[in-house]
Amino acid sequence: MHNKAFSAQLQKKIDLCKAQIKSTNLGELTSNSPLLLAPMAGICTPPFRLLMEQLGAGITVSELISCHGINYENKRTLEMLKIDPREKNVGIQLFGEDATAMAKAAQVALRSNPKFIDINMGCPVRKVVTKGGGSALLKNIEELAPFFREVKKAIDVPLTIKIRTGWDHDDINADKIEHIALNEGVAWVAIHGRTRAQQYTGKANWDYIETLAEKSTLPIIGNGDLHQPHQVKARLNQTNCKALMIARGCLRNPFIFLESFHTDSTKQANSLFKGADYWEIIERLYQYTCDTYEQERTRLVQLRKLIVWFAAGFPNAAKFRNNMFTCQNLEESMKFAQDYYTALEDARKQINYDEVFMSSGHG
């Protein structure tokens, strides 16, 4: 495994942005940046996490992984625990409703050498919630202290949690959960600013997140609606949070972890990174994907969706997306992508952020 070097021109831009980024302490963990990659199902695989880490994400988190799948030794689930040896600051996120099962699964997850174990308490998807996992854990908070205690006792790395503001508008309780987490030695609390009932609709409640972060003893990591570099910069300039978590924003702009430190916080700035730069990171993502997955079909599925998402906002992106899905194999897809991205030259992205993007969510 080796990294093909970026061109001198791209590396200079990356270094320019990284020079403006300061590290931050999150409990026992140190992040090279106050911007973290949020866990997203089907997306936060080793290749994508590694690329985002190299493009400025201070910490990354795996996609949510079933504790029962781990304990039943399901082959596909166990493969999800894989961490690329080049990843430096990654945690594994588990979901489940039973403390004993979660503790047992966490011990298995430790074999992959994550820097921390994260409990998913925010996933609103029905098949997770109906079994008592994900955001269902927000409902019975009197059961959380022993739940956290049992999982924490089973591991020798920090325990973190990712939650929502509450179950619904009438039951906003992230502040109470933070208090329980503090008493049980949880390292940090990441909060998505929506309730479970909201799913991924409406706006994230940043007023609530900021008020909680101001009062909290634990590091609070804010998450929600951070789609554009200037939005992220503006939030960084005023936040009480110790760090921010970016999810869908990096799927249309994989350079967001860098550009957020280079842009003006008051307006949407012209992107520092051009089409040719996008092609270079796609090449690297291809390399990482081939390092991780043996099956061409898996490689194609993993890569293609990211390649088309990255095109969002560039000229003729819709046509490119439609034609990409007619490519017969990975080789043809990569050649088609190369032709598209390298022909963009100095074209700027113009993304319609009012347009619904991944409304079903991924984490």
C-alpha positions as CSV (number, residue, x, y, z in Angstrom):
1,M,0.0,0.0,0.0
2,H,1.4,3.4,-1.0
3,N,-0.1,6.8,-1.8
4,K,0.5,8.2,-5.2
5,A,1.7,11.7,-4.6
6,F,-0.7,14.6,-5.5
7,S,0.6,17.0,-8.1
8,A,2.6,19.9,-6.8
9,Q,-0.2,22.3,-7.7
10,L,-2.8,20.4,-5.7
11,Q,-0.5,19.7,-2.7
12,K,0.3,23.5,-2.5
13,K,-3.4,24.3,-2.2
14,I,-3.8,21.6,0.5
15,D,-0.8,22.8,2.4
16,L,-2.1,26.4,2.2
17,C,-5.4,25.4,3.8
18,K,-3.9,23.1,6.4
19,A,-1.5,25.8,7.6
20,Q,-4.6,27.7,8.9
21,I,-6.0,24.7,10.8
22,K,-5.4,24.3,14.6
23,S,-5.7,21.1,16.5
24,T,-8.3,20.7,19.3
25,N,-8.5,18.5,22.4
26,L,-11.6,16.4,22.8
27,G,-11.3,14.7,26.2
28,E,-8.5,12.1,25.9
29,L,-8.3,12.5,22.1
30,T,-6.6,15.2,20.1
31,S,-8.0,16.1,16.7
32,N,-5.8,17.8,14.1
33,S,-8.8,19.9,13.2
34,P,-12.0,21.1,14.8
35,L,-13.8,19.6,11.8
36,L,-14.7,15.9,12.0
37,L,-16.2,13.5,9.5
38,A,-19.6,12.3,10.7
39,P,-20.5,8.6,10.4
40,M,-22.7,7.9,7.4
41,A,-24.0,4.4,6.5
42,G,-22.7,3.0,3.3
43,I,-20.3,5.9,2.9
44,C,-17.8,6.0,5.8
45,T,-15.8,3.0,4.5
46,P,-12.0,2.8,5.0
47,P,-11.2,4.3,1.5
48,F,-13.5,7.3,2.0
49,R,-12.4,7.9,5.6
50,L,-8.8,7.8,4.7
51,L,-9.2,10.3,1.8
52,M,-11.2,12.7,4.0
53,E,-8.5,12.4,6.7
54,Q,-5.9,13.4,4.2
55,L,-8.2,16.2,3.0
56,G,-8.4,17.8,6.4
57,A,-10.9,15.8,8.6
58,G,-9.3,15.7,12.1
59,I,-11.2,12.6,13.2
60,T,-13.3,10.1,11.2
61,V,-15.9,7.6,12.3
62,S,-17.0,4.3,10.7
63,E,-20.5,3.8,9.4
64,L,-22.9,2.4,12.0
65,I,-22.3,-1.3,12.6
66,S,-24.7,-3.8,14.3
67,C,-23.5,-5.2,17.6
68,H,-25.6,-8.3,16.9
69,G,-24.1,-8.8,13.5
70,I,-20.6,-8.7,15.1
71,N,-21.6,-11.1,17.9
72,Y,-23.2,-13.5,15.3
73,E,-19.9,-13.3,13.4
74,N,-21.7,-12.2,10.3
75,K,-19.0,-12.1,7.6
76,R,-20.1,-8.8,6.0
77,T,-20.6,-7.1,9.4
78,L,-17.1,-8.2,10.5
79,E,-15.6,-6.8,7.3
80,M,-17.2,-3.4,8.2
81,L,-14.8,-3.3,11.2
82,K,-11.8,-3.0,9.0
83,I,-9.5,0.0,9.4
84,D,-6.9,0.9,6.9
85,P,-3.4,0.9,8.5
86,R,-2.9,4.4,7.0
87,E,-5.8,5.8,9.0
88,K,-4.6,7.7,12.0
89,N,-7.6,9.0,13.9
90,V,-10.6,6.8,13.4
91,G,-13.4,5.5,15.7
92,I,-15.8,2.6,15.2
93,Q,-19.6,3.3,15.7
94,L,-21.8,0.6,17.0
95,F,-25.6,0.4,17.3
96,G,-27.8,-1.9,19.4
97,E,-30.2,-1.8,22.3
98,D,-28.7,-4.4,24.7
99,A,-25.7,-3.2,26.9
100,T,-24.2,-6.7,27.2
101,A,-24.3,-7.3,23.5
102,M,-22.9,-3.9,22.8
103,A,-20.1,-4.5,25.3
104,K,-19.2,-7.8,23.8
105,A,-19.2,-6.3,20.3
106,A,-17.1,-3.4,21.4
107,Q,-14.4,-5.8,22.6
108,V,-14.4,-7.4,19.1
109,A,-14.2,-4.0,17.5
110,L,-11.1,-3.2,19.6
111,R,-9.1,-5.8,17.5
112,S,-9.2,-3.3,14.7
113,N,-7.4,-0.8,16.9
114,P,-9.9,2.2,16.7
115,K,-9.0,5.3,18.7
116,F,-12.5,5.2,20.3
117,I,-15.8,3.4,20.3
118,D,-18.9,5.5,19.5
119,I,-22.5,4.6,20.3
120,N,-25.1,5.5,17.7
121,M,-28.1,7.1,19.4
122,G,-29.2,9.2,16.5
123,C,-30.1,6.9,13.6
124,P,-33.9,7.5,12.8
125,V,-34.3,4.6,10.4
126,R,-37.3,2.4,11.2
127,K,-35.5,-1.0,11.1
128,V,-33.0,0.3,13.6
129,V,-35.4,2.1,15.9
130,T,-38.1,-0.6,16.1
131,K,-35.5,-2.9,17.6
132,G,-34.6,-0.4,20.2
133,G,-31.3,0.9,18.7
134,G,-30.3,4.3,17.3
135,S,-32.5,7.2,18.3
136,A,-34.8,4.8,20.2
137,L,-32.2,5.1,23.0
138,L,-33.2,8.7,23.5
139,K,-36.6,7.7,24.9
140,N,-35.7,5.8,28.0
141,I,-32.9,7.8,29.5
142,E,-33.2,6.3,32.9
143,E,-31.6,3.2,31.3
144,L,-28.6,5.0,29.8
145,A,-26.3,5.2,32.9
146,P,-26.0,1.4,33.2
147,F,-25.9,1.1,29.4
148,F,-22.9,3.5,29.1
149,R,-21.2,1.9,32.2
150,E,-21.3,-1.6,30.8
151,V,-19.9,-0.7,27.4
152,K,-17.2,1.6,28.9
153,K,-16.1,-1.1,31.4
154,A,-15.5,-3.5,28.4
155,I,-13.1,-1.2,26.5
156,D,-9.7,0.5,27.1
157,V,-10.3,3.4,24.7
158,P,-12.6,6.4,25.1
159,L,-16.3,5.9,24.7
160,T,-18.2,8.6,22.8
161,I,-21.9,9.0,21.8
162,K,-23.7,10.6,18.9
163,I,-27.3,11.7,19.6
164,R,-30.1,14.0,18.4
165,T,-31.7,16.8,20.3
166,G,-34.5,14.5,21.4
167,W,-37.2,12.1,20.2
168,D,-39.6,14.8,19.0
169,H,-40.4,18.4,19.6
170,D,-42.1,17.6,22.9
171,D,-39.2,15.6,24.2
172,I,-36.0,17.6,23.7
173,N,-33.6,16.0,26.2
174,A,-30.0,16.1,24.9
175,D,-29.1,18.2,27.9
176,K,-30.2,15.4,30.3
177,I,-28.3,12.8,28.2
178,E,-25.2,15.0,28.3
179,H,-25.4,15.0,32.1
180,I,-25.7,11.2,32.3
181,A,-22.8,10.8,29.8
182,L,-20.6,13.1,31.9
183,N,-21.3,11.1,35.1
184,E,-20.5,7.9,33.3
185,G,-17.1,9.0,31.9
186,V,-18.2,9.4,28.2
187,A,-15.5,11.4,26.4
188,W,-17.7,13.6,24.2
189,V,-21.2,14.0,22.9
190,A,-21.9,14.7,19.2
191,I,-25.3,16.2,18.6
192,H,-27.2,16.3,15.4
193,G,-29.5,19.3,15.7
194,R,-32.7,17.6,14.7
195,T,-35.1,15.3,16.6
196,R,-35.8,11.8,15.6
197,A,-39.3,12.9,14.4
198,Q,-37.7,15.4,12.0
199,Q,-35.6,12.7,10.3
200,Y,-33.5,14.8,7.9
201,T,-36.2,17.5,7.2
202,G,-36.4,21.0,8.5
203,K,-33.5,22.9,10.0
204,A,-31.0,21.9,12.6
205,N,-31.6,23.6,15.9
206,W,-28.2,25.3,16.4
207,D,-29.6,27.6,19.1
208,Y,-30.2,24.6,21.3
209,I,-26.8,23.0,20.4
210,E,-25.0,26.3,21.3
211,T,-26.8,26.8,24.5
212,L,-26.0,23.2,25.6
213,A,-22.3,23.5,24.5
214,E,-21.9,26.7,26.5
215,K,-23.1,25.1,29.7
216,S,-21.6,21.6,29.2
217,T,-18.6,20.3,31.0
218,L,-18.1,17.6,28.3
219,P,-16.9,18.5,24.8
220,I,-19.9,19.0,22.6
221,I,-19.6,18.4,18.8
222,G,-22.2,20.1,16.7
223,N,-23.7,18.5,13.6
224,G,-26.3,19.6,11.1
225,D,-26.7,21.7,7.9
226,L,-23.0,22.4,7.5
227,H,-23.1,22.1,3.7
228,Q,-20.9,24.9,2.5
229,P,-17.4,26.1,3.5
230,H,-18.6,29.7,4.3
231,Q,-21.3,28.2,6.6
232,V,-18.8,26.1,8.4
233,K,-16.4,29.1,8.7
234,A,-19.2,31.3,10.1
235,R,-20.1,28.6,12.7
236,L,-16.5,28.0,13.7
237,N,-16.2,31.8,14.3
238,Q,-19.0,31.8,16.9
239,T,-19.5,28.3,18.2
240,N,-19.4,27.1,21.8
241,C,-18.8,23.6,20.5
242,K,-15.3,22.1,20.8
243,A,-15.7,20.8,17.2
244,L,-18.1,20.4,14.4
245,M,-19.1,17.3,12.5
246,I,-19.6,17.4,8.7
247,A,-21.8,14.8,7.0
248,R,-23.5,15.3,3.6
249,G,-21.5,18.5,2.9
250,C,-18.4,16.5,2.0
251,L,-20.2,14.4,-0.5
252,R,-20.7,17.3,-2.9
253,N,-17.5,19.1,-1.8
254,P,-14.8,16.7,-0.6
255,F,-12.5,19.7,0.0
256,I,-14.9,21.2,2.6
257,F,-12.6,20.3,5.5
258,L,-9.9,22.4,3.9
259,E,-11.9,25.2,2.2
260,S,-13.7,26.1,5.4
261,F,-10.5,27.6,6.7
262,H,-9.7,29.4,3.4
263,T,-13.0,31.0,2.6
264,D,-14.7,34.2,3.7
265,S,-17.4,33.4,6.4
266,T,-19.8,36.0,5.0
267,K,-20.5,34.7,1.5
268,Q,-20.1,31.7,-0.8
269,A,-16.6,32.0,-2.1
270,N,-15.2,30.7,-5.3
271,S,-13.7,27.3,-4.8
272,L,-10.0,27.0,-4.5
273,F,-10.2,23.5,-6.0
274,K,-10.9,22.9,-9.7
275,G,-12.0,19.9,-11.8
276,A,-8.5,18.6,-12.3
277,D,-8.0,18.5,-8.5
278,Y,-11.2,16.5,-8.2
279,W,-9.9,14.0,-10.7
280,E,-6.7,13.6,-8.6
281,I,-8.6,12.7,-5.5
282,I,-10.8,10.4,-7.4
283,E,-7.7,8.6,-8.6
284,R,-6.5,8.3,-5.0
285,L,-9.9,7.1,-3.9
286,Y,-9.8,4.5,-6.7
287,Q,-6.4,3.3,-5.4
288,Y,-7.7,3.0,-1.8
289,T,-10.9,1.2,-2.9
290,C,-8.8,-1.4,-4.9
291,D,-6.6,-1.8,-1.8
292,T,-9.7,-2.5,0.3
293,Y,-12.1,-4.5,-1.9
294,E,-11.3,-7.5,-4.1
295,Q,-14.6,-7.7,-6.0
296,E,-14.8,-5.4,-9.0
297,R,-18.6,-5.0,-8.5
298,T,-18.0,-3.7,-4.9
299,R,-15.4,-1.3,-6.1
300,L,-17.7,0.0,-8.8
301,V,-20.6,0.5,-6.5
302,Q,-18.5,2.2,-3.9
303,L,-16.7,4.5,-6.3
304,R,-19.4,5.5,-8.8
305,K,-21.8,7.1,-6.3
306,L,-19.0,9.3,-4.9
307,I,-17.7,10.2,-8.4
308,V,-21.2,11.5,-9.4
309,W,-21.8,13.3,-6.1
310,F,-18.5,15.1,-6.4
311,A,-19.6,16.4,-9.7
312,A,-22.6,18.3,-8.2
313,G,-22.6,22.0,-9.2
314,F,-20.1,21.6,-12.1
315,P,-21.4,22.2,-15.7
316,N,-23.4,19.4,-17.2
317,A,-23.3,17.4,-13.9
318,A,-26.8,15.9,-14.5
319,K,-25.8,14.6,-17.9
320,F,-22.5,13.3,-16.6
321,R,-24.4,11.5,-13.7
322,N,-26.9,9.8,-16.1
323,N,-24.2,8.7,-18.5
324,M,-21.9,7.4,-15.8
325,F,-24.6,4.9,-14.8
326,T,-24.6,3.5,-18.3
327,C,-20.9,2.6,-18.1
328,Q,-20.4,-1.2,-18.1
329,N,-17.5,-1.6,-15.8
330,L,-15.0,0.2,-13.5
331,E,-12.4,0.8,-16.1
332,E,-15.0,2.5,-18.4
333,S,-16.4,4.5,-15.5
334,M,-12.9,5.8,-14.6
335,K,-12.1,6.8,-18.1
336,F,-15.4,8.6,-18.5
337,A,-14.8,10.4,-15.2
338,Q,-11.3,11.4,-16.2
339,D,-12.6,12.9,-19.5
340,Y,-15.3,14.8,-17.6
341,Y,-13.3,16.2,-14.7
342,T,-10.1,17.1,-16.7
343,A,-12.2,19.0,-19.3
344,L,-13.7,21.2,-16.6
345,E,-10.5,23.3,-16.4
346,D,-11.3,26.4,-14.3
347,A,-15.1,25.9,-14.2
348,R,-16.6,26.8,-10.8
349,K,-19.2,24.8,-8.8
350,Q,-22.7,26.3,-8.6
351,I,-24.6,24.1,-6.2
352,N,-28.3,24.7,-5.6
353,Y,-28.4,24.1,-1.8
354,D,-32.2,24.4,-1.7
355,E,-32.3,21.2,-3.7
356,V,-33.1,18.1,-1.6
357,F,-29.9,16.0,-1.4
358,M,-30.0,12.6,0.3
359,S,-33.1,13.4,2.3
360,S,-33.3,9.8,3.7
361,G,-30.0,10.4,5.4
362,H,-27.2,8.0,6.0
363,G,-26.5,8.1,9.8
